[in-house]
Amino acid sequence: MITIVWWHWLVLGLCLIGLELLIPSFTIVWFGLGAIAVGLMVALLPFTPLWLQGLVWAVASVAFTLMWFKYLRPKNNRTHAGQSKEAIVGETGIIIRGTADSYAKGKVRFRIAILGADEWTCYADDPLTVGETVQVEDIEGQILKVRKL
């Protein structure tokens, strides 16, 4: 008969958490925390049967994983990688290089960097003057279509 004592679970948990450093998937860590939880349980209740230890480990691991993805994971994706249109449409900025004609290229500056840049080339249906506040309507490649506010 196999006997697993509390410190076996702690070692397994630490090994799984350490494995997360080698294989960064951010899922192995939750199985490691589940093993540590079982180790603490077995330390308090040393005669827990092996099948119950395995069951508690599986349930705790799944619970930790679900808790992370449902409640604890940061909700804001500040980088907006791969979502350029959604990240920039609706933002407001100030014109820093105006245009004399409609559809000519000007330059807009935002309060904070958007998609890695705080200044963008832009155009509008109407001429733009320096200091005007504009709102982004669309993005076409690296050029923004803006409208005056």
C-alpha positions as CSV (number, residue, x, y, z in Angstrom):
1,M,0.0,0.0,0.0
2,I,1.2,3.4,-0.9
3,T,1.5,5.9,1.9
4,I,1.7,9.6,1.0
5,V,2.3,11.9,3.9
6,W,1.7,15.7,4.0
7,W,5.2,16.8,3.0
8,H,4.9,14.7,-0.2
9,W,2.0,16.9,-1.3
10,L,4.0,20.0,-0.4
11,V,7.0,18.9,-2.5
12,L,4.7,18.0,-5.4
13,G,3.0,21.4,-5.1
14,L,6.3,23.3,-5.0
15,C,7.6,21.2,-8.0
16,L,4.5,22.1,-10.0
17,I,4.8,25.8,-9.1
18,G,8.5,25.6,-10.1
19,L,7.6,23.9,-13.4
20,E,5.5,26.9,-14.2
21,L,8.8,28.9,-14.4
22,L,10.0,26.5,-17.1
23,I,6.7,26.1,-19.0
24,P,4.9,29.5,-18.6
25,S,1.3,28.6,-19.2
26,F,-0.1,30.0,-16.0
27,T,-2.2,26.9,-15.4
28,I,0.3,24.5,-13.8
29,V,0.6,26.8,-10.8
30,W,-3.0,26.2,-9.8
31,F,-2.4,22.4,-9.7
32,G,0.6,23.2,-7.5
33,L,-1.6,25.2,-5.1
34,G,-4.1,22.4,-5.1
35,A,-1.3,20.0,-4.0
36,I,-0.2,22.4,-1.3
37,A,-3.8,22.6,0.0
38,V,-4.0,18.8,0.1
39,G,-0.7,18.7,2.0
40,L,-2.1,21.1,4.6
41,M,-5.2,19.0,4.9
42,V,-3.2,15.8,5.3
43,A,-1.1,17.5,7.9
44,L,-4.2,18.3,9.9
45,L,-6.0,14.9,9.2
46,P,-3.1,12.4,8.8
47,F,-5.4,9.3,8.2
48,T,-7.1,10.7,5.1
49,P,-7.4,7.9,2.5
50,L,-5.4,8.2,-0.7
51,W,-8.5,8.3,-2.9
52,L,-9.9,11.3,-1.0
53,Q,-6.5,13.1,-1.2
54,G,-6.6,12.7,-5.0
55,L,-10.2,13.8,-5.2
56,V,-9.5,16.9,-3.0
57,W,-6.4,17.7,-5.2
58,A,-8.4,17.5,-8.4
59,V,-11.3,19.6,-7.0
60,A,-9.0,22.2,-5.4
61,S,-6.9,22.5,-8.6
62,V,-10.0,23.1,-10.7
63,A,-11.4,25.5,-8.1
64,F,-8.2,27.5,-8.1
65,T,-8.1,27.6,-11.9
66,L,-11.8,28.7,-12.2
67,M,-11.3,31.3,-9.4
68,W,-8.4,32.8,-11.3
69,F,-10.1,33.0,-14.7
70,K,-13.5,34.2,-13.3
71,Y,-12.6,36.5,-10.4
72,L,-8.9,37.3,-10.0
73,R,-7.5,37.7,-13.5
74,P,-6.9,41.4,-14.4
75,K,-9.9,42.5,-16.5
76,N,-8.2,45.3,-18.3
77,N,-6.1,44.5,-21.3
78,R,-4.2,47.7,-21.6
79,T,-2.1,46.7,-24.5
80,H,-5.0,46.0,-26.9
81,A,-2.6,43.9,-29.0
82,G,-4.3,42.9,-32.2
83,Q,-7.3,45.1,-31.6
84,S,-6.1,48.4,-33.0
85,K,-9.5,49.6,-34.2
86,E,-11.3,48.8,-31.0
87,A,-8.5,50.4,-28.9
88,I,-8.4,53.7,-30.7
89,V,-11.9,54.5,-32.1
90,G,-13.6,57.1,-29.9
91,E,-10.4,58.5,-28.3
92,T,-10.0,62.2,-28.3
93,G,-6.8,64.2,-29.0
94,I,-5.5,67.6,-29.9
95,I,-4.3,68.6,-33.4
96,I,-0.6,69.6,-33.3
97,R,-0.1,69.9,-37.1
98,G,-3.0,71.3,-39.0
99,T,-4.1,71.0,-42.6
100,A,-5.1,73.6,-45.1
101,D,-7.2,71.2,-47.2
102,S,-9.8,68.5,-46.6
103,Y,-8.3,65.0,-46.5
104,A,-4.7,66.3,-46.1
105,K,-2.5,64.7,-43.5
106,G,-2.2,66.3,-40.1
107,K,-1.0,65.1,-36.7
108,V,-2.9,64.5,-33.6
109,R,-1.6,64.0,-30.0
110,F,-3.3,62.0,-27.3
111,R,-3.1,62.5,-23.5
112,I,-1.7,59.0,-23.1
113,A,0.0,56.7,-25.6
114,I,-2.5,54.6,-27.6
115,L,-1.1,51.4,-29.1
116,G,2.4,52.5,-28.3
117,A,2.3,56.1,-29.7
118,D,1.0,59.4,-28.4
119,E,1.2,61.1,-31.8
120,W,-0.5,59.8,-34.9
121,T,-0.9,61.0,-38.5
122,C,-4.5,61.8,-39.2
123,Y,-7.0,63.3,-41.8
124,A,-10.5,64.6,-41.7
125,D,-13.3,65.6,-44.0
126,D,-12.6,69.3,-43.1
127,P,-9.4,71.3,-42.7
128,L,-7.8,70.9,-39.3
129,T,-6.3,73.7,-37.2
130,V,-3.7,73.4,-34.5
131,G,-5.3,73.2,-31.0
132,E,-8.6,71.7,-32.1
133,T,-10.0,68.7,-30.2
134,V,-10.8,65.8,-32.4
135,Q,-12.3,62.3,-32.0
136,V,-11.1,59.2,-33.8
137,E,-13.7,57.7,-36.2
138,D,-11.7,55.1,-37.9
139,I,-8.2,53.8,-38.5
140,E,-6.7,52.9,-41.9
141,G,-3.3,51.3,-41.5
142,Q,-1.3,53.8,-39.6
143,I,-3.5,56.8,-40.4
144,L,-6.5,57.9,-38.3
145,K,-9.7,59.4,-39.6
146,V,-10.8,62.1,-37.2
147,R,-13.7,64.5,-36.8
148,K,-13.8,67.8,-35.0
149,L,-15.6,68.0,-31.7
